Amino acid sequence: MQKEMNPCYDVTIIGGGPTGLFAAFYAGMRDMKTKVIEAAPYLGGKLPYYREKFLYDIGGIEAITAEDLTKELEAQARTFDPTIVLSQLIETMERLDDGTFRLTSQTGEVHLTHTVLVAAGGGTLVAEKLDLPNARQYEGRHLHYKAESLEQFRNKRVLISGGGDSAVDWAIALASIAESVTIVHRRDEFRAHEGNVAQMRNTSVHIMTSSLLCGIHGDQERIYEVTIEHFDSGEISVLEIDEILVCHGVKPDLGEIKHWGLKIERGRVIVDAWMQTSIPGIFAAGDVAEYPGKLPGLIAGGFMEGPAAINRAKAYLEPYEDIKPIWSTGHPKLMAIHGES
């Protein structure tokens, strides 16, 4: 375990997704000594789960892939040289006698900080696994819970199981390069955005609703076919398939954060209008935070909540100062970086 001689940061951001990365940039604008701690071995939060998916609801950007957005967010976050720590899951939090927080990760490493911003999304993300007896033997080879690239499905017969945005987006993306694409959803209607569902219906994707993937058949090397149960008729059909992409979502888990003493309801940390939690000095923003009027799941929302939390953290650190919002326009360090006079 590291000694308590660790440097103490003004703010430590738990979570390296879009909200955490933009908050790190904003904290740099406020001249705050900043650390970002991410449990995964990479930054981006959920974005790396669908790298080639296009996002259309980022303000001022007509369309951008999740992978490119991650790159831009990381580059922006590094503007003021924050300390970034990967592959560390923060487990325990303790307030010391001098009011600072001691955070300890699963590795035993200690991080000292004056304030904490929890931007962990829904927590650690674990893919919802396919509940079939022989599913595990094909995982990572012909049964996928996230796709590394479109090319791995080129000229393949692909089955997609799921009915949300991710499933529909992959169906659209694969329709033009796969030999065939079939999407199976257990409900009558898709949960994805209506416009995307309409777009999918205008492709060659074979759509099966009120249906369930109930069997996988193959040998030790590959999948040959699957069986599909159709709820309306009770019939079982057989499809020849090469690859299966399971898009049943991910299970968020706040892990040990649930035991910090924060007020938590339905898996979300309750905050006020300033993103303050029930523990002074600890703030929350992004999908992990909950308050009246919250618009969940929108990256742009986290882009507002992160700076709001940082502004309040700055006020917490300097209670006798008149802390006002700060903007990039005219910011001397940013002007110097970009060669403005």
N, C-alpha and C positions, 0 to 999 in steps of 0.2 A: 504493500500500500504506500502511496506517495505521502511524503511528509506534509505537515500543515504549513510549510513555508511556500506553498503554491501561491502564485500571484492571485489576487482577488480582482474579479472583473466587475464592472459596473452593472452589466446585464449578461446573463447566460440564457440563451435561447435553446429550448429543448425541442428539437425537430428541424430538419433541414429541407422541408417542403417549400412550396411557393410562399406561404405566409411567413415562415421562419426566415427564408432567404431575403425577402423584401424588408422584413423588420430589421435584419442585420444591416442592410444598406442604410435604412433610415436612422438606426442607432449610430452608425458611423457619421452621418450628417450632423448628429447631435454631439459629436466628439465623445461618445461613450466607449469605453473599453469593452469590447464585445467578444463573446465566445458562442459558437453554435455547436451543439452536440447532437449527432444523428445516430440512431441505433443501427441503421443499415450501413453497408459498406460504400454507399453512394448517396449523393444528394438528389433531391427532386420529389421526395415523398411518394405519392402514388403515380406520378408522371412516368417513371420508368416502366411501369406495368403495361403501358400502351404507348410506346415510344413513337410509333408512326401514325398514331391517331391525330387527326387535325382538330384543333380547338378554334372555335369561332366566337367565343364570348370573352376574349381578352380585350379590354378597351384600347382603341387606337390601332389594333392589329387585325387586319381582315381575316387572316387564317395563319396558323402556325402549328407545327407538329409538337407533340408533347416533348420529344427529344430536343428540339430546337429551343423551346421555351425554357427547358431545364438549363441548357447551356447559357442562355441570355440571363436568366435569374442568377446563376452561379457567378457569372462574370460581373454582374452588377453588385452582388453581395460582397465580392472581394475588393470592391473599390477602395474601401478604407482599411483593408488588411485585418479583418477579424480573425480570431483563432478558430479553426474549424476542426472538429474531432469527429471521426467516423467510427462505426462499429462499436459504439458504446451505448448501452441501454441504462439510463439513469434509474436507479431503484430506490434509494433512500434519500430523504431530505431532512436536515436537522438545522434549526436556527441556533447559532452560537451565542455566547453571552454578549458579544459586541454587536449583535443584530444581523450579522452576515449569515448567509446560508452555506451549509456544507452539503454538496451533492456527491453521492457515491454511486459509481456504475457497477455493472455486473462483473467487471474485471477487478474491482477493488480500487480503481483510480478515483481520487478525490478532486473535486472542483469547487473552488470558493467563489462566491459571488454576492454582491450587495442586493441584486434583484434577480428574479427569475421570470422568464416569459415562456409559458407552456404553449407550444405551437405544434403539438404532436399529432395533428389530425384526429383520427379516431383512436390513435395509439398504434401499437405494432400491428401491421397488417398481415393476416394469415389467410391465404386463399381457401375458399370453401371447397372442400374436396368432393370428388364424385364418390358416392356411397355404393360402390359395386365391388364384389369380392376380388376380382382380378385387376382392378384399376391401377393399383400401385405398381404392378410389374411393367406397365407401359409408360409411367410418368417420366417426363423428361426426354422420351424418345418419340413416341407417337401419340401420347396423351399429354396435352399442354394446359397449364393454368395461366400462363402468359406467353405471348409469342415474342421471340427475339427479332424476327423480321418477316416481311411478307414472302421473301424468296423461299423460305423453308416449305411453303405450301404450293409453290408453283407446280402446275400440272398434276396436282394431287386431288384425290376425292376427299373433301373435308366435311366433317360434321361439326357444327357449332351447337353447343347446349347452353341455353340461356335466353333471356328475353329483355335484358336491360340495354343501356346505351353501349356498353362495351361489346356485347354480342352482336348487336345490329351494326355497329361501326365496322367490326371485323368482317361481317358478312358482305358489306358493301365493298370494303377494300379488297377482299379476296375474290369477288365475283369475276373480275376481269383476268385473273392470272391462274386460278385453280381450274382443274378439269371440271369439277362440280363442287357446289357448296349447298349444304342442307342445314337449315337452322331448326332446331327442335325446342319448343317452349311449352311448358306445362299448363300455361293459362291460355284463355281465348285471345287476349289482347296483350301486345307488347308493352313493357314499361318504359321503353326508350322514347326519346323525343319524337313527336308525331311526324315532323318533317323528315327525319332520318328513316323512320319506318316506311313512309311513302316512297322515299328514294329506293329503299331496299326492294320494295314490291315491284319496282320498275326494272329490276335487274333479273338475271337468270337464277337467282337464289331460290332453291326449293324450300318452301315454308311449311312447317308442320306445327300447328298450334294444338292445344289440348292434348299434348303428346309428351312422352317421357322416354329418355334413353334408359333402357332397362337391362341391357346385356352387351358385353364386348366379347368378341370371338376372334381368336388368332392363335399363333404359336408363340414361342419364346422370343422370336425376332420381330414380328410385326402383327398389326391388326388386319384382319381380312374383312370382317363385317360386324355390324351391330344390329341389335333388335330394338324396335321402337314400339312402345305400347300406346295405343290410341284410346283415350278415355271415352270418347263419344260412342264408338262402336265396340270397344272391348277387344278389337283385333290387335294382333301382333304382326308387324311387318319387318322385313329383313333388308338392310342396305349394305352394299359393298362400300367399304370406307378404308382410306389409308391413314388419315390423321383425325384426331379429335381435339377440339379446342373448347375447354370448359370455361364458361363465363358466368359463374354463379355468384360472383362478387367476392369480397374479402370480409373477414371478420375482424373488426377493430377491437383492440383490447388495451385499455390504459395501463394494464399491469400494476406495478407497485405504486403508481401515482394515485391509485384509488385509496391508498392507505396513508396519504399525507395529511389528512384532516381537511381537505378542501370540500366545499359543498358540491356534490355531484348528483345529478339527476339524469336518469336514462342514459348513462354513459357519457354525459357531457359535463364540463366544469361550468358552474354558474358564475357569471360575471355581471358587473354593472355597466353603465354606459361608458365608463372609462377603461373597460376591460380588467377591472380589479376583481380578484377572487376574494374568497372569505378570509384569506390569510394576507395581511399587509405585506407588501413587497413582492408578492407573487401575482402574476398577470396571466391571462390566457387569451388566445386569438386563433382565428381560423375554425376549422371544423370541430375542434375540441371544445370550443366555447359555446355557451348557450345564454341567451338573454331575450327579453320580449322583442318581437319583430325581427328576429334573426332570419336571414335568408341563407339556408344551408347549401353547401355543395358548390358555391360559386367562388372561383378563385379570386375574382375582383373584390369580393367581400373581405377576404383575408388581407388583401392589399390595403384596405382601409383600417381594419382592426389592428393589424400589426403596428403601424405608426401611432394609432391612438394609444395602444399599450405602452409603446416606447416613450411617448410624451408624458404619460402619467408616471412611468418609472423614473424619468428624469426629474419630475416634480417630487417624487418620493425621495430621491437622492439629495435634492437641493430644496428642502421645504421652505426656506426663507427667501428664495429667489422667485421672481416673476417669470415662470416658464411659459413661453408662448409657442404656438406651432411654428415649424420651420419648413421652408420650401426650397427646392433646388435652384429656382431662379435667383441668380445673384450670389449663390453659395460660393465663397472664395476658393475652397479646395476643389470643388467640381469645375469651376471656371479654369483653374490652373491646370487640372488634369486634361481638359479638353482644349486647352490653348486659347481660351477666351480672355480678352483684356477687360 
